[in-house]
Amino acid sequence: MIVYKTFSGQIDPAQDVLNQQNVVRSELTSFLNEAQNAQTKIFQVSEVVVPGSNVFAVTVWYSQPLAKQESDFGNDPMAQSADVLAQSLREKHRRDLLSTMVDEHMIRSGSS
């Protein structure tokens, strides 16, 4: 999925403009360092000074991995049969454990 994030700041022309722009760029750098991983790809970074308002904006366009969607096994016959098989095996294992426990109890108590 392609997404973007914008960082901006009001620029005071009476002060050092480059330092004020670098503050906004530092915000972008911090964000990218936190978001950077093997699946994030940066496509474009653009800088704009909005005329008349002295707003400096930096926008980054990047890819973000899609969240894994949970599979819907409700309508898939193969998944349903695998689910039934797994449940059956769990129940068989429980029955085997219960039988073993009963057998051990009978042996310890001297009952046959």
Salt bridges, closest charged atoms under 4 A:
GLU47 OE2 - ARG25 NE 2.63
ASP96 OD2 - LYS92 NZ 2.95
